[in-house]
Amino acid sequence: MSSAPVGESLAVVGHGRRIRQQAGAVEAGAQPTDDEVWVRRYRCRDCGAVITVMPRGMRPRLRYRVVSIVHGLALWTLDGLSSAAVRNEICPTRSVAHEASRCWSSLRRWLEVAASWVGRRLVGSGRRERAEDLLQQLASRVLLSSGALVTDALLAAEQLDGHRAGAIPEEASTM
């Protein structure tokens, strides 16, 4: 699909590249890393909107990879690890401030952001219950279930479409 009919000038044109920081593991259980990822930007000549195109598994305004977020919430919820223990598993940085050694507030923020991925309010009286509901909602989006909640939730999270909350591409949902 092009941005203009044949013979007319393009409406969407390249508008540079930006570096985004990405932290965490590329897949569950892998060693967490801190990487720089180039993302491409495009600009609409008609309305001036700027569009950023990023790889799957990367979300706008989040430093951590989707896989790391879902894996971290699973460790915190299903395995019952403390937020500090989850931080040790997920975060590539080993030196932390005193407050972060006791508690990692990213889990709370991630839970709020990830609720938009499923497009509905999460059910549960506590944060861990809402995180478990999130994992179940994500896992329910996988067509061929592996039978493992975390594995299915990770597969669905990897297929989330960058800017559209909760959208899983048509070709991914029919695999």
GUTORRO-768703 format. One record per residue (C-alpha): residue number from 1; y, x, z. Coordinates in nm, 2 decimals. Example, Ala and Ser with C-alpha at 12.3 -4.5 7.8 and 13.67 -1.06 7.14 Angstrom:
2
 mimar      v      u      w
     1  -0.45   1.23   0.78
     2  -0.11   1.37   0.71
***
This chain:
175
 mimar      v      u      w
     1   0.00   0.00   0.00
     2   0.33   0.15  -0.10
     3   0.67   0.08   0.05
     4   0.82  -0.04  -0.28
     5   0.72  -0.20  -0.61
     6   0.65   0.04  -0.90
     7   0.97   0.18  -1.05
     8   1.19   0.10  -0.75
     9   1.29   0.35  -0.48
    10   1.09   0.38  -0.17
    11   1.21   0.19   0.14
    12   1.02   0.40   0.39
    13   1.07   0.78   0.36
    14   0.97   1.09   0.57
    15   1.20   1.15   0.86
    16   1.06   1.47   1.01
    17   0.80   1.56   1.27
    18   0.79   1.58   1.65
    19   0.57   1.75   1.90
    20   0.41   1.53   2.16
    21   0.24   1.67   2.47
    22  -0.12   1.55   2.52
    23  -0.31   1.62   2.84
    24  -0.66   1.55   2.96
    25  -1.00   1.57   2.80
    26  -1.07   1.48   2.44
    27  -1.39   1.30   2.55
    28  -1.53   1.20   2.89
    29  -1.68   1.49   3.08
    30  -1.51   1.76   2.87
    31  -1.28   2.01   3.01
    32  -0.92   1.88   3.04
    33  -0.66   2.06   2.83
    34  -0.29   2.05   2.77
    35  -0.21   2.04   2.39
    36   0.07   1.99   2.16
    37   0.02   1.73   1.88
    38   0.25   1.70   1.58
    39   0.34   1.34   1.50
    40   0.50   1.23   1.17
    41   0.81   1.01   1.16
    42   0.93   0.78   0.88
    43   1.25   0.59   0.84
    44   1.32   0.26   0.67
    45   1.62   0.29   0.43
    46   1.68  -0.09   0.45
    47   1.70  -0.15   0.83
    48   1.71   0.21   0.97
    49   1.40   0.16   1.19
    50   1.21   0.48   1.27
    51   0.83   0.46   1.27
    52   0.61   0.72   1.44
    53   0.26   0.78   1.32
    54   0.02   0.93   1.57
    55  -0.35   0.99   1.59
    56  -0.59   0.74   1.74
    57  -0.64   0.78   2.11
    58  -0.27   0.86   2.16
    59  -0.04   0.60   2.30
    60   0.34   0.59   2.29
    61   0.52   0.71   2.60
    62   0.19   0.84   2.76
    63   0.12   1.20   2.82
    64  -0.25   1.16   2.89
    65  -0.50   1.07   2.62
    66  -0.65   0.72   2.63
    67  -0.99   0.87   2.70
    68  -0.86   1.04   3.01
    69  -0.69   0.73   3.13
    70  -1.00   0.51   3.10
    71  -1.22   0.78   3.24
    72  -0.99   0.83   3.53
    73  -0.97   0.46   3.61
    74  -1.35   0.44   3.59
    75  -1.39   0.74   3.83
    76  -1.14   0.57   4.07
    77  -1.29   0.22   4.04
    78  -1.66   0.25   3.98
    79  -1.74   0.59   4.15
    80  -1.49   0.52   4.43
    81  -1.32   0.86   4.41
    82  -0.99   0.91   4.58
    83  -0.69   0.94   4.35
    84  -0.66   1.31   4.45
    85  -1.02   1.36   4.34
    86  -0.96   1.18   4.01
    87  -0.66   1.41   3.95
    88  -0.88   1.71   4.00
    89  -1.12   1.58   3.73
    90  -0.86   1.46   3.48
    91  -0.55   1.68   3.51
    92  -0.55   2.02   3.33
    93  -0.30   2.16   3.58
    94  -0.46   2.29   3.90
    95  -0.15   2.36   4.10
    96   0.01   2.05   4.26
    97   0.29   1.96   4.49
    98   0.19   1.86   4.85
    99   0.23   1.49   4.78
   100   0.01   1.50   4.47
   101  -0.27   1.67   4.67
   102  -0.30   1.36   4.88
   103  -0.24   1.08   4.62
   104  -0.19   1.06   4.25
   105   0.04   0.78   4.15
   106  -0.05   0.80   3.78
   107  -0.35   0.58   3.83
   108  -0.13   0.29   3.94
   109   0.10   0.34   3.65
   110  -0.19   0.36   3.40
   111  -0.34   0.04   3.53
   112  -0.01  -0.14   3.46
   113   0.03   0.01   3.12
   114  -0.34  -0.04   3.02
   115  -0.32  -0.42   3.10
   116  -0.11  -0.45   2.78
   117  -0.40  -0.30   2.59
   118  -0.62  -0.61   2.65
   119  -0.33  -0.85   2.61
   120  -0.37  -1.04   2.93
   121  -0.32  -1.03   3.30
   122  -0.60  -0.85   3.49
   123  -0.80  -1.04   3.75
   124  -0.85  -0.91   4.10
   125  -0.68  -0.90   4.44
   126  -0.67  -0.52   4.46
   127  -0.59  -0.24   4.22
   128  -0.95  -0.12   4.20
   129  -1.07  -0.48   4.12
   130  -0.80  -0.51   3.84
   131  -0.91  -0.17   3.71
   132  -1.27  -0.29   3.69
   133  -1.16  -0.60   3.51
   134  -0.97  -0.38   3.26
   135  -1.29  -0.17   3.20
   136  -1.49  -0.49   3.14
   137  -1.22  -0.63   2.91
   138  -1.22  -0.31   2.70
   139  -1.60  -0.29   2.70
   140  -1.62  -0.65   2.57
   141  -1.44  -0.55   2.25
   142  -1.71  -0.32   2.13
   143  -1.94  -0.49   1.87
   144  -2.25  -0.29   1.94
   145  -2.27  -0.24   2.32
   146  -2.44   0.06   2.46
   147  -2.50  -0.13   2.78
   148  -2.29   0.12   2.98
   149  -1.96  -0.02   3.09
   150  -1.77   0.31   3.09
   151  -1.91   0.42   2.75
   152  -1.82   0.09   2.59
   153  -1.47   0.09   2.75
   154  -1.41   0.44   2.62
   155  -1.52   0.34   2.27
   156  -1.29   0.04   2.26
   157  -1.00   0.24   2.41
   158  -1.03   0.51   2.14
   159  -1.00   0.24   1.87
   160  -0.68   0.09   2.01
   161  -0.41   0.09   1.74
   162  -0.12   0.32   1.84
   163   0.18   0.08   1.88
   164   0.02  -0.26   1.88
   165  -0.10  -0.34   2.23
   166  -0.46  -0.45   2.23
   167  -0.51  -0.43   1.86
   168  -0.84  -0.29   1.74
   169  -0.85  -0.23   1.36
   170  -1.06  -0.47   1.16
   171  -1.30  -0.19   1.02
   172  -1.36  -0.06   1.38
   173  -1.45  -0.40   1.52
   174  -1.71  -0.46   1.26
   175  -1.90  -0.13   1.29
***
